[in-house]
Amino acid sequence: MPEIIITCHKNSECENYKNDICNFLCKWFITKNNFLFEEFATLSDNLNRQDYFYTSEVNIIIKAITNTEVSEEVFDYLREYVNKH
């Protein structure tokens, strides 16, 4: 089962997102759930500020369960939405 692992950072983007290495599912998930990534990044920052003996890192794992066919019209809309944001 293919999976994508996204580490939550302060800018809510994975390192590959800016370099166009990130695949479309990853870009869509980050764009659509930006608020969630910001919350997890803040949580991770707060946990790392404490005097603990460890650091934290929040990872989100996306597991594709099936190959989904998306019509060209819907995919064009999604691609346009992701490129705007």
Secondary structure, 3 states (H helix, E strand, C coil): CCEEEEECCCCCCCHHHHCCCCCHHHHHHHHHCHHHHHHHHHHHHHHHHCCCCCCCCCEEEEECCCCCCCCHHHHHHHHHHHHHC
